[in-house]
Amino acid sequence: MKKLKFILSGGGTGGHIYPAVAIANELKSRFPDAEFLFVGAKDKMEMQKVPQAGYKIKGLWIAGLQRKLTLQNAMFPLKLIDSLWKSRKIIKDFKPNVVIGTGGFASGPLLQMANMMQIPTLIQEQNSYPGITNKLLSKKANKICVAYENLEQFFPKEKMILTGNPVRQDLIDIESKKAEAIQYFNLDANKKTLLVLGGSLGARRLNQLIEKELKNFANLEVQIIWQCGKFYFEDYKKYNSDKLITHNAQLITVLAFIERMDLVYAAADIIISRAGASSVSELCIVGKPVIFIPSPNVAEDHQTKNAKSIVDKKGALMIRESELDSQFSLVFEALLKDIGKQEQLSKNIKQLALPNATKQIVDEIVSLIKN
């Protein structure tokens, strides 16, 4: 069998990058001598994150359409033509067996070109409400791996396979890592730990809420691991515990980014999170009690839809941003004091996990090569 070649594209946020990297890692473990190339958007975070994961990446000059009239939008047709042209050159030079897209701007022109050049393509849709890029690409794609049921209104039914979202494999067994996690984050084993996840870039409203609630958390004797995102770290790093020994001796760890997700999940007793698709899939596998606070500022309000799909099956709680001031303290304190409720949420969310997603997606890719 001649050496296999794969091009993967996905980016803009961690939610599109990590699934692409997880798929590449699984392909690599099956085909150790395969060649990989990633394609991303020039100034987005994939240009750093993909090389850190050990893969080569090329950047396209592409950005999404803004929702209002801007210079960005006026430039869009030019960027699109440039990106299609460059994608064609990348595909011609690299000669991939399959092209895989996980969403985000760059995957649009790349997969469009692959389809035109009759290279097999597979798209992986993370959300319960698909993004515009994947909706457009689905007409020509060979296979569409989805994480939620009932997406027939967006995608051709005969191409869809329900696989779930690729997640980090080190999350499958976090129970055994609790002691290591407590040591790693320097926590008090006798106190409850709250984990706050604002996504890779951060979430302003979530951060404002946590800042406002710090005194309340201290009174409840809760220690906090607070991932505030890279855009907000300068504003909130002052709350890190070593600078605030007087702060009711409360343990607070403020991080821009979390390297060891397995340990942070192992340490957590309760998690407050946005409801991006990758986070939701991870949290199902992790199986801890979750309060979702969906971002209202995303396309088609898809985070609320993602969260609702779990809440409707009694696997998590959800508070909308508009209700935070009136609801949050009550909901959090009630959950903290109700061990039965915590156990129930854990049990229910775990039943929604699809832990074999990455392997299943790669099975589908392999079947495309064989055909």
Contacts in CASP RR format, 6 or more apart in sequence:
PFRMAT RR
TARGET T0000
AUTHOR 0000-0000-0000
METHOD contacts of the structure
MODEL  1
MKKLKFILSGGGTGGHIYPAVAIANELKSRFPDAEFLFVGAKDKMEMQKV
PQAGYKIKGLWIAGLQRKLTLQNAMFPLKLIDSLWKSRKIIKDFKPNVVI
GTGGFASGPLLQMANMMQIPTLIQEQNSYPGITNKLLSKKANKICVAYEN
LEQFFPKEKMILTGNPVRQDLIDIESKKAEAIQYFNLDANKKTLLVLGGS
LGARRLNQLIEKELKNFANLEVQIIWQCGKFYFEDYKKYNSDKLITHNAQ
LITVLAFIERMDLVYAAADIIISRAGASSVSELCIVGKPVIFIPSPNVAE
DHQTKNAKSIVDKKGALMIRESELDSQFSLVFEALLKDIGKQEQLSKNIK
QLALPNATKQIVDEIVSLIKN
3 33 0 8 1.000
3 34 0 8 1.000
3 35 0 8 1.000
4 31 0 8 1.000
4 34 0 8 1.000
4 35 0 8 1.000
4 97 0 8 1.000
4 369 0 8 1.000
5 34 0 8 1.000
5 35 0 8 1.000
5 36 0 8 1.000
5 37 0 8 1.000
5 94 0 8 1.000
5 95 0 8 1.000
5 96 0 8 1.000
5 97 0 8 1.000
6 24 0 8 1.000
6 27 0 8 1.000
6 34 0 8 1.000
6 35 0 8 1.000
6 36 0 8 1.000
6 37 0 8 1.000
6 96 0 8 1.000
6 97 0 8 1.000
6 98 0 8 1.000
6 99 0 8 1.000
6 100 0 8 1.000
6 365 0 8 1.000
7 36 0 8 1.000
7 37 0 8 1.000
7 38 0 8 1.000
7 39 0 8 1.000
7 90 0 8 1.000
7 91 0 8 1.000
7 94 0 8 1.000
7 96 0 8 1.000
7 98 0 8 1.000
7 99 0 8 1.000
7 100 0 8 1.000
7 110 0 8 1.000
7 114 0 8 1.000
8 20 0 8 1.000
8 23 0 8 1.000
8 24 0 8 1.000
8 36 0 8 1.000
8 37 0 8 1.000
8 38 0 8 1.000
8 39 0 8 1.000
8 99 0 8 1.000
8 100 0 8 1.000
8 101 0 8 1.000
8 102 0 8 1.000
9 20 0 8 1.000
9 38 0 8 1.000
9 39 0 8 1.000
9 40 0 8 1.000
9 99 0 8 1.000
9 100 0 8 1.000
9 101 0 8 1.000
9 102 0 8 1.000
9 103 0 8 1.000
9 104 0 8 1.000
9 106 0 8 1.000
9 107 0 8 1.000
9 108 0 8 1.000
9 110 0 8 1.000
9 111 0 8 1.000
10 16 0 8 1.000
10 17 0 8 1.000
10 19 0 8 1.000
10 20 0 8 1.000
10 38 0 8 1.000
10 39 0 8 1.000
10 40 0 8 1.000
10 46 0 8 1.000
10 101 0 8 1.000
10 102 0 8 1.000
10 103 0 8 1.000
10 104 0 8 1.000
10 106 0 8 1.000
10 107 0 8 1.000
11 17 0 8 1.000
11 20 0 8 1.000
11 40 0 8 1.000
11 41 0 8 1.000
11 44 0 8 1.000
11 45 0 8 1.000
11 46 0 8 1.000
11 102 0 8 1.000
11 103 0 8 1.000
11 104 0 8 1.000
11 105 0 8 1.000
11 106 0 8 1.000
11 107 0 8 1.000
12 41 0 8 1.000
12 44 0 8 1.000
12 45 0 8 1.000
12 46 0 8 1.000
12 104 0 8 1.000
12 105 0 8 1.000
13 45 0 8 1.000
13 199 0 8 1.000
13 200 0 8 1.000
13 201 0 8 1.000
14 45 0 8 1.000
14 49 0 8 1.000
14 199 0 8 1.000
14 200 0 8 1.000
14 278 0 8 1.000
15 126 0 8 1.000
15 200 0 8 1.000
15 276 0 8 1.000
15 277 0 8 1.000
15 278 0 8 1.000
15 279 0 8 1.000
16 46 0 8 1.000
16 102 0 8 1.000
16 103 0 8 1.000
16 104 0 8 1.000
16 107 0 8 1.000
16 126 0 8 1.000
17 45 0 8 1.000
17 46 0 8 1.000
17 49 0 8 1.000
17 50 0 8 1.000
17 102 0 8 1.000
18 166 0 8 1.000
18 167 0 8 1.000
18 168 0 8 1.000
18 278 0 8 1.000
19 102 0 8 1.000
19 124 0 8 1.000
19 126 0 8 1.000
19 165 0 8 1.000
19 166 0 8 1.000
19 278 0 8 1.000
20 38 0 8 1.000
20 50 0 8 1.000
20 100 0 8 1.000
20 101 0 8 1.000
20 102 0 8 1.000
21 49 0 8 1.000
21 50 0 8 1.000
21 53 0 8 1.000
21 55 0 8 1.000
22 166 0 8 1.000
22 167 0 8 1.000
22 168 0 8 1.000
22 169 0 8 1.000
22 358 0 8 1.000
23 100 0 8 1.000
23 102 0 8 1.000
23 124 0 8 1.000
23 166 0 8 1.000
23 358 0 8 1.000
23 361 0 8 1.000
23 362 0 8 1.000
23 365 0 8 1.000
24 36 0 8 1.000
24 38 0 8 1.000
24 53 0 8 1.000
24 55 0 8 1.000
25 53 0 8 1.000
25 358 0 8 1.000
26 166 0 8 1.000
26 358 0 8 1.000
26 359 0 8 1.000
26 361 0 8 1.000
26 362 0 8 1.000
27 34 0 8 1.000
27 36 0 8 1.000
27 362 0 8 1.000
27 365 0 8 1.000
28 34 0 8 1.000
28 36 0 8 1.000
30 362 0 8 1.000
30 366 0 8 1.000
35 94 0 8 1.000
36 55 0 8 1.000
36 56 0 8 1.000
37 55 0 8 1.000
37 56 0 8 1.000
37 57 0 8 1.000
37 58 0 8 1.000
37 90 0 8 1.000
37 94 0 8 1.000
37 96 0 8 1.000
38 46 0 8 1.000
38 50 0 8 1.000
38 55 0 8 1.000
38 56 0 8 1.000
38 57 0 8 1.000
38 58 0 8 1.000
39 57 0 8 1.000
39 58 0 8 1.000
39 59 0 8 1.000
39 60 0 8 1.000
39 87 0 8 1.000
39 90 0 8 1.000
39 106 0 8 1.000
39 107 0 8 1.000
39 110 0 8 1.000
40 46 0 8 1.000
40 47 0 8 1.000
40 50 0 8 1.000
40 57 0 8 1.000
40 58 0 8 1.000
40 59 0 8 1.000
40 60 0 8 1.000
40 106 0 8 1.000
40 107 0 8 1.000
41 59 0 8 1.000
41 60 0 8 1.000
41 62 0 8 1.000
41 63 0 8 1.000
41 104 0 8 1.000
41 105 0 8 1.000
41 106 0 8 1.000
42 59 0 8 1.000
42 60 0 8 1.000
42 61 0 8 1.000
42 62 0 8 1.000
44 105 0 8 1.000
44 106 0 8 1.000
45 200 0 8 1.000
45 201 0 8 1.000
46 57 0 8 1.000
46 106 0 8 1.000
47 57 0 8 1.000
47 59 0 8 1.000
50 56 0 8 1.000
50 57 0 8 1.000
51 57 0 8 1.000
58 86 0 8 1.000
58 90 0 8 1.000
59 106 0 8 1.000
60 82 0 8 1.000
60 83 0 8 1.000
60 86 0 8 1.000
60 87 0 8 1.000
60 105 0 8 1.000
60 106 0 8 1.000
60 109 0 8 1.000
60 110 0 8 1.000
61 79 0 8 1.000
61 82 0 8 1.000
61 83 0 8 1.000
61 86 0 8 1.000
62 79 0 8 1.000
62 80 0 8 1.000
62 82 0 8 1.000
62 83 0 8 1.000
62 105 0 8 1.000
62 106 0 8 1.000
62 108 0 8 1.000
62 109 0 8 1.000
63 72 0 8 1.000
63 76 0 8 1.000
63 79 0 8 1.000
63 105 0 8 1.000
64 72 0 8 1.000
64 76 0 8 1.000
64 105 0 8 1.000
65 72 0 8 1.000
65 73 0 8 1.000
65 76 0 8 1.000
66 72 0 8 1.000
66 73 0 8 1.000
80 109 0 8 1.000
83 106 0 8 1.000
83 109 0 8 1.000
83 110 0 8 1.000
84 109 0 8 1.000
84 112 0 8 1.000
84 113 0 8 1.000
86 109 0 8 1.000
87 109 0 8 1.000
87 110 0 8 1.000
87 112 0 8 1.000
87 113 0 8 1.000
87 114 0 8 1.000
88 113 0 8 1.000
88 117 0 8 1.000
90 110 0 8 1.000
91 99 0 8 1.000
91 110 0 8 1.000
91 113 0 8 1.000
91 114 0 8 1.000
91 117 0 8 1.000
91 119 0 8 1.000
92 117 0 8 1.000
96 114 0 8 1.000
96 119 0 8 1.000
97 119 0 8 1.000
97 120 0 8 1.000
97 369 0 8 1.000
98 119 0 8 1.000
98 120 0 8 1.000
98 121 0 8 1.000
98 122 0 8 1.000
98 365 0 8 1.000
98 368 0 8 1.000
98 369 0 8 1.000
99 110 0 8 1.000
99 111 0 8 1.000
99 114 0 8 1.000
99 119 0 8 1.000
99 120 0 8 1.000
99 121 0 8 1.000
99 122 0 8 1.000
100 121 0 8 1.000
100 122 0 8 1.000
100 123 0 8 1.000
100 124 0 8 1.000
100 365 0 8 1.000
101 107 0 8 1.000
101 110 0 8 1.000
101 111 0 8 1.000
101 121 0 8 1.000
101 122 0 8 1.000
101 123 0 8 1.000
101 124 0 8 1.000
101 137 0 8 1.000
102 123 0 8 1.000
102 124 0 8 1.000
102 126 0 8 1.000
103 123 0 8 1.000
103 124 0 8 1.000
103 125 0 8 1.000
103 126 0 8 1.000
103 131 0 8 1.000
103 133 0 8 1.000
103 134 0 8 1.000
104 133 0 8 1.000
105 133 0 8 1.000
107 123 0 8 1.000
107 133 0 8 1.000
107 134 0 8 1.000
107 137 0 8 1.000
108 133 0 8 1.000
108 136 0 8 1.000
108 137 0 8 1.000
111 121 0 8 1.000
111 123 0 8 1.000
111 137 0 8 1.000
111 140 0 8 1.000
111 141 0 8 1.000
112 136 0 8 1.000
112 137 0 8 1.000
112 140 0 8 1.000
114 121 0 8 1.000
115 121 0 8 1.000
115 137 0 8 1.000
115 140 0 8 1.000
115 141 0 8 1.000
120 142 0 8 1.000
120 368 0 8 1.000
120 369 0 8 1.000
120 371 0 8 1.000
121 137 0 8 1.000
121 140 0 8 1.000
121 141 0 8 1.000
121 142 0 8 1.000
122 141 0 8 1.000
122 142 0 8 1.000
122 143 0 8 1.000
122 144 0 8 1.000
122 145 0 8 1.000
122 361 0 8 1.000
122 364 0 8 1.000
122 365 0 8 1.000
122 368 0 8 1.000
123 134 0 8 1.000
123 137 0 8 1.000
123 138 0 8 1.000
123 141 0 8 1.000
123 143 0 8 1.000
123 144 0 8 1.000
123 145 0 8 1.000
124 144 0 8 1.000
124 145 0 8 1.000
124 146 0 8 1.000
124 163 0 8 1.000
124 165 0 8 1.000
124 166 0 8 1.000
124 361 0 8 1.000
125 131 0 8 1.000
125 134 0 8 1.000
125 144 0 8 1.000
125 145 0 8 1.000
125 146 0 8 1.000
125 147 0 8 1.000
125 151 0 8 1.000
125 155 0 8 1.000
126 147 0 8 1.000
126 165 0 8 1.000
126 276 0 8 1.000
126 277 0 8 1.000
126 278 0 8 1.000
126 281 0 8 1.000
127 147 0 8 1.000
127 148 0 8 1.000
127 276 0 8 1.000
127 277 0 8 1.000
127 302 0 8 1.000
127 305 0 8 1.000
127 306 0 8 1.000
128 147 0 8 1.000
128 148 0 8 1.000
128 151 0 8 1.000
128 277 0 8 1.000
128 302 0 8 1.000
128 305 0 8 1.000
128 306 0 8 1.000
128 309 0 8 1.000
129 299 0 8 1.000
129 300 0 8 1.000
129 301 0 8 1.000
129 302 0 8 1.000
129 305 0 8 1.000
129 306 0 8 1.000
130 138 0 8 1.000
130 151 0 8 1.000
130 154 0 8 1.000
130 155 0 8 1.000
131 299 0 8 1.000
131 300 0 8 1.000
131 302 0 8 1.000
132 299 0 8 1.000
134 144 0 8 1.000
135 154 0 8 1.000
135 155 0 8 1.000
138 144 0 8 1.000
138 154 0 8 1.000
138 155 0 8 1.000
138 156 0 8 1.000
138 159 0 8 1.000
139 156 0 8 1.000
141 159 0 8 1.000
142 159 0 8 1.000
142 368 0 8 1.000
143 159 0 8 1.000
143 161 0 8 1.000
143 364 0 8 1.000
143 368 0 8 1.000
144 155 0 8 1.000
144 156 0 8 1.000
144 159 0 8 1.000
144 160 0 8 1.000
144 161 0 8 1.000
145 160 0 8 1.000
145 161 0 8 1.000
145 163 0 8 1.000
145 164 0 8 1.000
145 357 0 8 1.000
145 360 0 8 1.000
145 361 0 8 1.000
145 364 0 8 1.000
146 155 0 8 1.000
146 160 0 8 1.000
146 161 0 8 1.000
146 162 0 8 1.000
146 163 0 8 1.000
146 164 0 8 1.000
147 162 0 8 1.000
147 163 0 8 1.000
147 164 0 8 1.000
147 165 0 8 1.000
147 277 0 8 1.000
147 281 0 8 1.000
147 354 0 8 1.000
147 357 0 8 1.000
148 162 0 8 1.000
148 164 0 8 1.000
148 306 0 8 1.000
148 309 0 8 1.000
149 162 0 8 1.000
151 160 0 8 1.000
152 160 0 8 1.000
161 360 0 8 1.000
161 364 0 8 1.000
162 354 0 8 1.000
163 354 0 8 1.000
163 356 0 8 1.000
163 357 0 8 1.000
163 360 0 8 1.000
163 361 0 8 1.000
163 364 0 8 1.000
164 281 0 8 1.000
164 354 0 8 1.000
164 357 0 8 1.000
164 360 0 8 1.000
165 277 0 8 1.000
165 278 0 8 1.000
165 280 0 8 1.000
165 281 0 8 1.000
165 354 0 8 1.000
165 357 0 8 1.000
166 357 0 8 1.000
166 358 0 8 1.000
166 361 0 8 1.000
167 278 0 8 1.000
167 281 0 8 1.000
167 282 0 8 1.000
167 285 0 8 1.000
167 355 0 8 1.000
167 357 0 8 1.000
167 358 0 8 1.000
168 261 0 8 1.000
168 262 0 8 1.000
168 282 0 8 1.000
169 358 0 8 1.000
170 261 0 8 1.000
170 262 0 8 1.000
171 261 0 8 1.000
171 262 0 8 1.000
171 265 0 8 1.000
171 282 0 8 1.000
171 285 0 8 1.000
171 286 0 8 1.000
172 285 0 8 1.000
172 355 0 8 1.000
174 181 0 8 1.000
174 262 0 8 1.000
174 265 0 8 1.000
174 266 0 8 1.000
174 286 0 8 1.000
175 266 0 8 1.000
177 262 0 8 1.000
177 263 0 8 1.000
177 266 0 8 1.000
178 266 0 8 1.000
178 267 0 8 1.000
180 263 0 8 1.000
180 266 0 8 1.000
181 187 0 8 1.000
181 263 0 8 1.000
181 264 0 8 1.000
181 266 0 8 1.000
181 267 0 8 1.000
182 189 0 8 1.000
182 267 0 8 1.000
184 260 0 8 1.000
184 263 0 8 1.000
184 267 0 8 1.000
185 225 0 8 1.000
185 253 0 8 1.000
185 263 0 8 1.000
185 264 0 8 1.000
185 267 0 8 1.000
186 251 0 8 1.000
186 253 0 8 1.000
187 193 0 8 1.000
187 223 0 8 1.000
187 251 0 8 1.000
187 267 0 8 1.000
188 223 0 8 1.000
188 251 0 8 1.000
191 221 0 8 1.000
191 222 0 8 1.000
191 223 0 8 1.000
191 251 0 8 1.000
192 220 0 8 1.000
192 221 0 8 1.000
192 222 0 8 1.000
192 223 0 8 1.000
192 269 0 8 1.000
192 270 0 8 1.000
192 336 0 8 1.000
193 222 0 8 1.000
193 223 0 8 1.000
193 224 0 8 1.000
193 225 0 8 1.000
193 267 0 8 1.000
193 268 0 8 1.000
193 269 0 8 1.000
193 270 0 8 1.000
194 217 0 8 1.000
194 222 0 8 1.000
194 223 0 8 1.000
194 224 0 8 1.000
194 225 0 8 1.000
194 268 0 8 1.000
194 269 0 8 1.000
194 270 0 8 1.000
194 271 0 8 1.000
194 272 0 8 1.000
195 224 0 8 1.000
195 225 0 8 1.000
195 227 0 8 1.000
195 264 0 8 1.000
195 265 0 8 1.000
195 267 0 8 1.000
195 268 0 8 1.000
195 270 0 8 1.000
195 271 0 8 1.000
195 272 0 8 1.000
195 288 0 8 1.000
196 206 0 8 1.000
196 210 0 8 1.000
196 224 0 8 1.000
196 225 0 8 1.000
196 226 0 8 1.000
196 227 0 8 1.000
196 228 0 8 1.000
196 271 0 8 1.000
196 272 0 8 1.000
196 273 0 8 1.000
197 227 0 8 1.000
197 271 0 8 1.000
197 272 0 8 1.000
197 273 0 8 1.000
197 274 0 8 1.000
197 279 0 8 1.000
198 206 0 8 1.000
198 207 0 8 1.000
198 227 0 8 1.000
198 228 0 8 1.000
198 229 0 8 1.000
198 273 0 8 1.000
198 274 0 8 1.000
199 227 0 8 1.000
199 229 0 8 1.000
199 274 0 8 1.000
199 276 0 8 1.000
199 279 0 8 1.000
200 229 0 8 1.000
200 230 0 8 1.000
200 257 0 8 1.000
201 229 0 8 1.000
201 230 0 8 1.000
201 231 0 8 1.000
202 227 0 8 1.000
202 228 0 8 1.000
202 229 0 8 1.000
202 230 0 8 1.000
202 231 0 8 1.000
202 232 0 8 1.000
203 229 0 8 1.000
203 274 0 8 1.000
203 293 0 8 1.000
203 295 0 8 1.000
204 232 0 8 1.000
205 293 0 8 1.000
205 321 0 8 1.000
205 324 0 8 1.000
206 272 0 8 1.000
206 274 0 8 1.000
206 293 0 8 1.000
207 228 0 8 1.000
207 232 0 8 1.000
207 235 0 8 1.000
207 236 0 8 1.000
209 293 0 8 1.000
209 324 0 8 1.000
209 328 0 8 1.000
210 224 0 8 1.000
210 226 0 8 1.000
210 228 0 8 1.000
210 272 0 8 1.000
211 236 0 8 1.000
211 239 0 8 1.000
213 328 0 8 1.000
213 329 0 8 1.000
213 332 0 8 1.000
214 224 0 8 1.000
214 239 0 8 1.000
214 247 0 8 1.000
214 250 0 8 1.000
214 252 0 8 1.000
215 248 0 8 1.000
216 329 0 8 1.000
216 333 0 8 1.000
217 224 0 8 1.000
217 250 0 8 1.000
218 247 0 8 1.000
218 248 0 8 1.000
218 250 0 8 1.000
219 248 0 8 1.000
220 333 0 8 1.000
220 336 0 8 1.000
222 336 0 8 1.000
223 250 0 8 1.000
223 251 0 8 1.000
223 252 0 8 1.000
224 250 0 8 1.000
224 251 0 8 1.000
224 252 0 8 1.000
224 253 0 8 1.000
225 253 0 8 1.000
225 255 0 8 1.000
225 258 0 8 1.000
225 264 0 8 1.000
225 267 0 8 1.000
225 268 0 8 1.000
226 236 0 8 1.000
226 239 0 8 1.000
226 252 0 8 1.000
226 253 0 8 1.000
226 254 0 8 1.000
226 255 0 8 1.000
227 255 0 8 1.000
227 256 0 8 1.000
227 257 0 8 1.000
227 258 0 8 1.000
227 264 0 8 1.000
228 235 0 8 1.000
228 236 0 8 1.000
228 254 0 8 1.000
228 255 0 8 1.000
228 256 0 8 1.000
229 255 0 8 1.000
229 256 0 8 1.000
229 257 0 8 1.000
230 256 0 8 1.000
230 257 0 8 1.000
232 256 0 8 1.000
233 254 0 8 1.000
233 255 0 8 1.000
233 256 0 8 1.000
236 254 0 8 1.000
237 254 0 8 1.000
238 244 0 8 1.000
239 247 0 8 1.000
239 252 0 8 1.000
239 254 0 8 1.000
240 252 0 8 1.000
240 253 0 8 1.000
240 254 0 8 1.000
241 247 0 8 1.000
241 250 0 8 1.000
241 251 0 8 1.000
241 252 0 8 1.000
241 253 0 8 1.000
244 250 0 8 1.000
244 252 0 8 1.000
258 264 0 8 1.000
261 282 0 8 1.000
265 271 0 8 1.000
265 282 0 8 1.000
265 286 0 8 1.000
265 288 0 8 1.000
268 286 0 8 1.000
268 288 0 8 1.000
269 288 0 8 1.000
269 289 0 8 1.000
269 342 0 8 1.000
270 288 0 8 1.000
270 289 0 8 1.000
270 290 0 8 1.000
270 291 0 8 1.000
270 332 0 8 1.000
270 335 0 8 1.000
270 336 0 8 1.000
270 342 0 8 1.000
271 283 0 8 1.000
271 286 0 8 1.000
271 288 0 8 1.000
271 289 0 8 1.000
271 290 0 8 1.000
271 291 0 8 1.000
272 290 0 8 1.000
272 291 0 8 1.000
272 293 0 8 1.000
272 332 0 8 1.000
273 279 0 8 1.000
273 283 0 8 1.000
273 290 0 8 1.000
273 291 0 8 1.000
273 292 0 8 1.000
273 293 0 8 1.000
274 292 0 8 1.000
274 293 0 8 1.000
274 294 0 8 1.000
274 295 0 8 1.000
274 303 0 8 1.000
275 292 0 8 1.000
275 293 0 8 1.000
275 294 0 8 1.000
275 295 0 8 1.000
275 303 0 8 1.000
275 304 0 8 1.000
275 306 0 8 1.000
275 307 0 8 1.000
275 318 0 8 1.000
276 294 0 8 1.000
276 295 0 8 1.000
276 298 0 8 1.000
276 302 0 8 1.000
276 303 0 8 1.000
276 306 0 8 1.000
277 302 0 8 1.000
277 306 0 8 1.000
280 292 0 8 1.000
280 306 0 8 1.000
280 307 0 8 1.000
280 309 0 8 1.000
280 310 0 8 1.000
281 353 0 8 1.000
281 354 0 8 1.000
281 357 0 8 1.000
283 290 0 8 1.000
283 316 0 8 1.000
283 349 0 8 1.000
284 310 0 8 1.000
284 349 0 8 1.000
284 350 0 8 1.000
284 352 0 8 1.000
284 353 0 8 1.000
284 354 0 8 1.000
285 350 0 8 1.000
285 353 0 8 1.000
285 355 0 8 1.000
287 346 0 8 1.000
287 349 0 8 1.000
287 350 0 8 1.000
287 353 0 8 1.000
288 346 0 8 1.000
288 349 0 8 1.000
289 316 0 8 1.000
289 317 0 8 1.000
289 335 0 8 1.000
289 341 0 8 1.000
289 342 0 8 1.000
289 345 0 8 1.000
289 346 0 8 1.000
290 310 0 8 1.000
290 315 0 8 1.000
290 316 0 8 1.000
290 317 0 8 1.000
290 345 0 8 1.000
290 349 0 8 1.000
291 316 0 8 1.000
291 317 0 8 1.000
291 318 0 8 1.000
291 319 0 8 1.000
291 331 0 8 1.000
291 332 0 8 1.000
291 335 0 8 1.000
292 303 0 8 1.000
292 307 0 8 1.000
292 310 0 8 1.000
292 311 0 8 1.000
292 316 0 8 1.000
292 317 0 8 1.000
292 318 0 8 1.000
292 319 0 8 1.000
293 318 0 8 1.000
293 319 0 8 1.000
293 320 0 8 1.000
293 321 0 8 1.000
293 324 0 8 1.000
294 301 0 8 1.000
294 303 0 8 1.000
294 304 0 8 1.000
294 306 0 8 1.000
294 307 0 8 1.000
294 318 0 8 1.000
294 320 0 8 1.000
294 321 0 8 1.000
295 303 0 8 1.000
295 321 0 8 1.000
296 303 0 8 1.000
296 304 0 8 1.000
296 320 0 8 1.000
296 321 0 8 1.000
296 322 0 8 1.000
304 318 0 8 1.000
304 320 0 8 1.000
307 316 0 8 1.000
307 318 0 8 1.000
308 318 0 8 1.000
310 316 0 8 1.000
310 349 0 8 1.000
310 352 0 8 1.000
311 317 0 8 1.000
311 318 0 8 1.000
313 348 0 8 1.000
313 351 0 8 1.000
313 352 0 8 1.000
314 344 0 8 1.000
314 345 0 8 1.000
314 348 0 8 1.000
315 345 0 8 1.000
315 348 0 8 1.000
315 349 0 8 1.000
315 352 0 8 1.000
316 345 0 8 1.000
316 349 0 8 1.000
317 331 0 8 1.000
317 335 0 8 1.000
317 345 0 8 1.000
319 327 0 8 1.000
319 328 0 8 1.000
319 331 0 8 1.000
334 341 0 8 1.000
335 341 0 8 1.000
335 342 0 8 1.000
END
